[in-house]
Amino acid sequence: MKLLTLNAHAWMEENQHDKLKQLAAFIDEQQFDVIALQEVNQSLEETPLTPDDLGAYYSADPEVVIKRDNYAYVLNGLLSDAYHWTWAPAHIGFAKYDEGLAILSKTPITATVNEYISSMQDYDNYRSRKIVGIQTVVDGVQAWFVSGHYNWWNDEESFRGLWDRTTEVLDPLAPAPVFVMGDFNNAAEVRGEGYDYVMQSGWSDTYSNAAVRDAGHTVIKAIAGWESNAEPLRIDYIFSRKAAQVQSSAVVLNGKTGPVVSDHFGVAVELEL
């Protein structure tokens, strides 16, 4: 099983269309089974798509309207073989987008989860946070794959509460394998904060369990939300509810393994359930 997570920074990148084509080519090459994306935007003023336009889209919310420049929709259209996919918005991003989370899957989606994990649910406030996930069968195993984008440990609404709500939503999905993939905004290098809190809650880090792994850093400069950063950070993760046999964990889309397409690098994991 091959998994990828990436904070796409959608439509905020220079040369965005070229980077979308590069990302699509990388996905075609690597043939990931499931892809989790964060900061997946569509313009507030863009034209809505019709149901016939959407291909293998599986709605996680019947009230969601997919628009023509939805990043996940455009990316999927560039792939040699289109994926099954879902997307749901959490808040307005960068003052001009519906910003949300997407999951793409090579195998059909059979169910979804789409829940606010923040007490803040004001669509105009970026601290309104959701998780969006899918159920699908990979390598003969039915599992859940969830995309999340979290607040900082010391934020107005702390990561701790968001993670507590995440586990409350996801615990009933057991005993099926569950993976949470995304931008956690909590560095693994910092003790006593978000990363340690996840570990203490009984989840497993696929990076730590990997037989082969690299340095793991997905942010190496100052970016939005980390404006004063000057150190390499590991803030993007693939966590599993139960320990899995992980062959490898690699930072990708970093200019070494795949092109740089976002202000975050991606994380690719290969594992067995």
Legacy VTK file of the C-alpha trace (Angstrom):
# vtk DataFile Version 3.0
C-alpha trace
ASCII
DATASET POLYDATA
POINTS 273 float
0.000 0.000 0.000
1.358 3.398 -1.006
0.108 6.572 0.669
0.855 10.257 0.043
0.009 13.339 2.053
0.627 16.909 0.881
-0.415 20.383 1.962
-1.029 21.630 -1.576
-1.140 25.403 -0.860
-3.562 25.359 -3.759
-3.715 28.310 -6.155
-1.301 30.248 -3.939
1.807 28.949 -5.701
3.668 30.745 -8.481
3.415 28.860 -11.781
0.548 26.895 -10.268
-0.588 25.246 -13.502
2.907 23.985 -14.254
3.177 22.631 -10.706
-0.177 20.886 -11.051
1.068 19.117 -14.163
4.267 18.154 -12.331
2.283 16.792 -9.387
0.042 14.796 -11.718
3.092 13.313 -13.469
4.575 12.345 -10.093
1.337 10.624 -9.050
1.206 8.804 -12.392
4.768 7.619 -11.847
4.353 6.539 -8.226
0.842 5.080 -8.433
-0.235 5.879 -4.874
-3.240 3.984 -3.580
-4.559 6.874 -1.465
-3.637 10.569 -1.476
-4.571 13.072 1.254
-4.421 16.767 0.384
-4.819 19.866 2.543
-5.368 23.534 1.600
-7.374 22.351 -1.377
-8.997 25.506 -2.667
-11.607 26.647 -5.155
-12.473 30.256 -5.980
-15.532 31.665 -4.248
-16.685 33.258 -7.508
-15.966 30.370 -9.880
-18.674 28.589 -11.899
-20.172 25.449 -10.311
-19.747 22.116 -12.062
-22.636 19.872 -13.000
-22.889 16.307 -11.661
-21.938 15.030 -15.101
-18.630 16.924 -14.876
-17.508 15.348 -11.630
-16.411 11.895 -12.737
-15.718 9.488 -9.869
-16.572 12.087 -7.215
-18.141 10.762 -4.003
-19.924 13.447 -2.027
-19.096 13.735 1.661
-21.737 16.468 2.017
-24.718 16.896 -0.346
-24.655 20.673 0.189
-21.088 21.078 -1.105
-20.813 22.668 -4.547
-17.726 21.752 -6.574
-16.523 24.615 -8.764
-14.614 24.556 -12.005
-11.240 25.485 -10.491
-11.460 23.093 -7.542
-7.816 22.053 -7.155
-8.578 18.371 -6.591
-10.904 18.281 -9.601
-8.333 19.941 -11.859
-5.538 17.673 -10.595
-7.653 14.568 -11.122
-8.334 15.634 -14.698
-4.595 15.732 -15.382
-3.959 12.158 -14.227
-3.565 9.381 -16.766
-6.073 7.328 -14.788
-8.559 9.371 -12.782
-8.976 8.567 -9.095
-12.124 8.299 -7.017
-12.220 11.413 -4.856
-14.006 13.560 -2.330
-13.586 17.119 -1.062
-15.202 19.246 1.599
-14.563 22.868 2.599
-13.783 23.949 6.164
-13.475 27.736 5.909
-12.629 30.662 3.657
-8.932 30.629 2.828
-6.753 33.584 1.848
-9.909 35.777 1.684
-10.970 34.426 -1.721
-11.257 30.638 -1.649
-13.365 27.852 -0.269
-10.553 26.007 1.500
-10.907 22.356 2.315
-9.532 18.846 2.366
-9.472 16.156 -0.290
-8.846 12.439 -0.531
-8.099 10.628 -3.797
-8.280 6.838 -4.031
-7.461 4.341 -6.768
-10.205 2.073 -5.432
-13.890 3.005 -5.074
-15.025 4.991 -2.031
-17.690 3.192 -0.005
-18.300 5.706 2.809
-17.044 9.073 4.068
-16.552 10.993 7.275
-16.794 14.805 7.257
-16.784 16.447 10.672
-15.752 19.696 12.306
-13.140 19.003 14.954
-12.961 22.596 16.187
-15.562 24.199 18.399
-15.136 27.181 16.080
-17.405 26.579 13.075
-17.454 30.075 11.609
-16.832 29.677 7.887
-15.108 33.068 7.792
-12.521 32.003 10.388
-9.524 29.900 9.350
-9.486 28.276 12.802
-12.607 26.357 11.790
-11.099 22.945 11.176
-12.477 19.704 9.783
-11.395 16.190 9.036
-12.519 14.505 5.828
-12.045 10.795 5.281
-12.970 7.863 3.108
-13.508 4.159 3.510
-12.106 1.983 0.742
-10.540 -1.432 0.163
-6.805 -1.539 -0.540
-4.919 -4.811 -1.018
-8.036 -6.669 0.075
-8.333 -4.779 3.379
-11.129 -2.333 4.184
-9.623 0.735 5.835
-10.240 4.416 6.554
-8.029 7.252 5.315
-8.523 10.719 6.777
-7.123 14.114 5.752
-6.649 16.793 8.416
-5.182 20.280 8.795
-4.674 21.314 12.419
-4.044 24.359 14.581
-0.856 25.038 16.519
-0.373 23.826 20.090
-0.670 27.312 21.589
-3.311 28.594 19.178
-6.506 30.324 20.266
-8.142 26.924 19.878
-5.362 24.498 20.700
-4.328 21.418 18.797
-5.063 19.396 21.909
-8.813 19.941 21.682
-8.829 19.286 17.942
-7.026 15.984 18.416
-9.381 14.965 21.231
-12.323 15.566 18.901
-10.544 13.700 16.083
-10.168 10.581 18.205
-13.773 10.905 19.379
-14.919 10.874 15.735
-12.574 8.128 14.568
-12.578 5.671 17.485
-15.977 4.181 16.466
-14.459 3.193 13.091
-12.369 0.484 14.783
-11.498 -2.341 14.359
-10.871 -1.296 10.742
-7.407 0.211 10.158
-7.527 4.025 10.321
-4.905 6.453 9.010
-4.840 10.205 9.670
-2.723 12.067 7.145
-1.946 15.741 6.945
-0.478 19.005 8.143
-0.455 18.959 11.942
1.347 22.283 12.564
3.123 20.638 15.514
6.789 19.817 15.088
8.039 16.369 16.055
11.186 18.068 17.349
9.279 19.873 20.155
8.678 17.905 23.321
5.538 18.135 25.427
3.315 19.489 22.664
1.217 18.149 19.796
3.420 15.339 18.516
3.893 13.855 21.977
0.165 14.268 22.641
-0.687 12.161 19.581
1.803 9.503 20.634
0.433 9.429 24.184
-3.096 8.961 22.816
-2.129 5.569 21.433
-1.572 6.350 17.768
1.434 5.164 15.787
3.753 7.253 13.600
4.459 5.477 10.312
7.703 7.452 10.036
9.050 6.107 13.331
7.990 2.575 12.405
9.517 2.618 8.933
12.333 0.195 8.180
13.797 2.818 5.840
13.327 6.527 6.430
15.000 9.863 5.820
15.233 13.013 7.958
11.485 13.532 7.559
11.505 17.330 7.298
8.595 18.728 5.285
9.158 22.445 5.951
12.647 23.917 5.684
12.014 27.670 5.617
9.639 30.358 6.819
6.137 29.808 5.431
2.622 31.008 6.257
1.966 30.146 9.891
5.685 29.627 10.517
6.901 33.105 9.561
9.864 33.117 11.953
10.977 29.578 11.195
14.630 29.026 10.319
14.918 25.300 11.061
13.914 22.111 9.234
10.650 20.839 10.708
8.674 17.615 10.566
5.047 18.740 10.769
3.343 16.580 8.118
2.512 13.027 9.188
0.775 9.771 8.430
-0.460 8.320 11.717
-2.102 4.907 12.061
-4.555 3.797 14.738
-2.703 0.491 15.035
0.924 -0.225 14.271
1.490 -1.293 10.665
4.436 -2.941 8.972
6.019 0.082 7.278
8.634 -0.576 4.622
9.540 3.052 3.994
8.729 6.669 4.769
10.137 9.345 2.493
9.880 13.078 2.031
8.856 13.674 -1.576
8.024 16.592 -3.850
11.079 18.276 -2.395
13.215 18.828 -5.500
15.059 15.550 -4.927
12.295 12.993 -5.117
9.790 14.768 -7.305
9.504 18.506 -8.034
8.662 21.169 -5.442
4.972 21.960 -5.968
4.011 23.604 -2.643
5.435 25.420 0.374
5.279 22.018 2.113
6.989 18.866 0.931
4.952 15.664 0.820
5.289 12.433 2.776
5.073 9.077 0.980
4.750 5.840 2.922
4.755 2.233 1.757
3.329 -0.306 4.175
1.457 -3.558 4.722
-1.599 -4.020 6.902
LINES 1 274
273 0 1 2 3 4 5 6 7 8 9 10 11 12 13 14 15 16 17 18 19 20 21 22 23 24 25 26 27 28 29 30 31 32 33 34 35 36 37 38 39 40 41 42 43 44 45 46 47 48 49 50 51 52 53 54 55 56 57 58 59 60 61 62 63 64 65 66 67 68 69 70 71 72 73 74 75 76 77 78 79 80 81 82 83 84 85 86 87 88 89 90 91 92 93 94 95 96 97 98 99 100 101 102 103 104 105 106 107 108 109 110 111 112 113 114 115 116 117 118 119 120 121 122 123 124 125 126 127 128 129 130 131 132 133 134 135 136 137 138 139 140 141 142 143 144 145 146 147 148 149 150 151 152 153 154 155 156 157 158 159 160 161 162 163 164 165 166 167 168 169 170 171 172 173 174 175 176 177 178 179 180 181 182 183 184 185 186 187 188 189 190 191 192 193 194 195 196 197 198 199 200 201 202 203 204 205 206 207 208 209 210 211 212 213 214 215 216 217 218 219 220 221 222 223 224 225 226 227 228 229 230 231 232 233 234 235 236 237 238 239 240 241 242 243 244 245 246 247 248 249 250 251 252 253 254 255 256 257 258 259 260 261 262 263 264 265 266 267 268 269 270 271 272
